[in-house]
């Protein structure tokens, strides 16, 4: 036991496995958290688009509610029936003028 200890062939490679393990661990953590960051950014963009859709649809609902409130008046109902549905009163004669 009076020989001095020195690095031998087997002891030089003992650092290789922990180093590779550390690199794999760091790479794995980077991949997990990096992909999570990408997903968060993508979701943030989708959230902004959905908020814009909600705002647009809210304005459309308000406009349609105003139209519905006006549409209950009889003159509005008659006008829409004549224009969109081409309806008329019974025994009403319609004259169509064709111009050349």
Buried (B, 14 or more C-beta within 10 A) or exposed (E): EEEEEEEEEEEEEEEEEEEEEEEEEEEEEEEEEEEEEEEEEEEEEEEEEEEEEEEEEEEEEEEEEEEEEEEEEEEEEEEEEBEEEEEEEEEEEEEEEEEE
